[in-house]
Structures are given as structure tokens and as C-alpha cells.
């Protein structure tokens, strides 16, 4: 029998499923990147691509710029945390 879930309980279940799936994804990624898993499936082929991108080295900036508040902005975001009752 399937019972109706409260929205908070449903969010908790979804979060737990996402954690489980992310752990499985991480395992598979390690296997593909380490070449220990076959990359060819029945319907799908996994390709490993090397992508280059630039990285901004913040610690190389002069202290005067780092401390000048005209170069910075403060943002706020809301975050949900699910915990056992």
C-alpha cells in the first residue's frame, strides 16, 4: 500500500535517492576515467573528452584591489536542509 507523503518527507526521499545516484555516478565515472570499465554499451558509448579552461588566480591580485569594496558584491541565496524529525 502506498501512503500519501508529506512534502517534507517526499523531499527527504528525493534527496536520499539523489545521494545514492550521485554515489553510483561517481563510481561509474571513476571506472570510465580509469579505463577499468568498458565504455561501449548496448545503446550508449562513453567518450572521455579533455576540456581546457582558464582559471582566474585571485590570490595574485594586489591587496589594494582585494580590499576595495567597489570590486565586490554580496549575494544571498536560500538553501533548504532536510533533517530527521
N, C-alpha and C positions, 0 to 999 in steps of 0.2 A: 504494500500500500504506500502510495506517495502522499506525503503530507504537505500542506502549504507551508512554505518557508517565510519567515520574516525577512525583510530586505537585508537586515544586518547579518543574519545567518547565511543568506544567499551570497552576500559579498564575501563573507569568510570562506565559503566553499569555493567560490570562483578564485579567490586569492590563493588558496591551498592548491587547487588544480594548476594554476599558473606557475607556482613554485615547482611543482612536480614536473611539469612540462619543460620549464626552463632548465631544470637539472638534467633531464633527458636530452634536451637540445645541446647542452654543454658537453655531455658525454659523447654525443654523435659528432659534434664539431671537433673535439679533440681527436677522435678516431679518424675523421677525414683529413684534418690538417696534419696529423702524424702519419698518415698513409697506412694506418692499420685496419681501416675498413674499406671495403670495395666501394667505389664511387659510382658504380653503374647498377641501377635498379631495374625493375621491370618497366616502370613508367618514367623514371627520372634519372638524370645524370647530375652528380655534384661536381662543380668546377671550382677550383681554387684560383682566385684572382689576386694579384698583388696591386694594391692601390696606394699611390703616394699622395701625401698631402702636406701642406706646410703647417708648422706649429709655431705659434707666437710665444716667444720667450719673455714672459712678463718680468722675470727676475733680472733681465738685462736693462730694463728701463731705469733712467735716473730717478733717484729718490724724490726729487722735486716734482716729477710728474706723478709718481705713485701717491704722493701725499696731497696733491692738488685735487680738491673735491669737484672741480669743474669737469674733470675727465671721468667721473664715476656717477653711477645712478644706483639707487637702492630699489630692488623689486621685492614684492611679496607674493607668495603663492600659497594656496591652501592645500593641505595634504591630509588624506584620510589614513588613519591607522586602525587596524582591526585587532582586537584583543579578546581573549576569552572572558566571559562574564563571570 
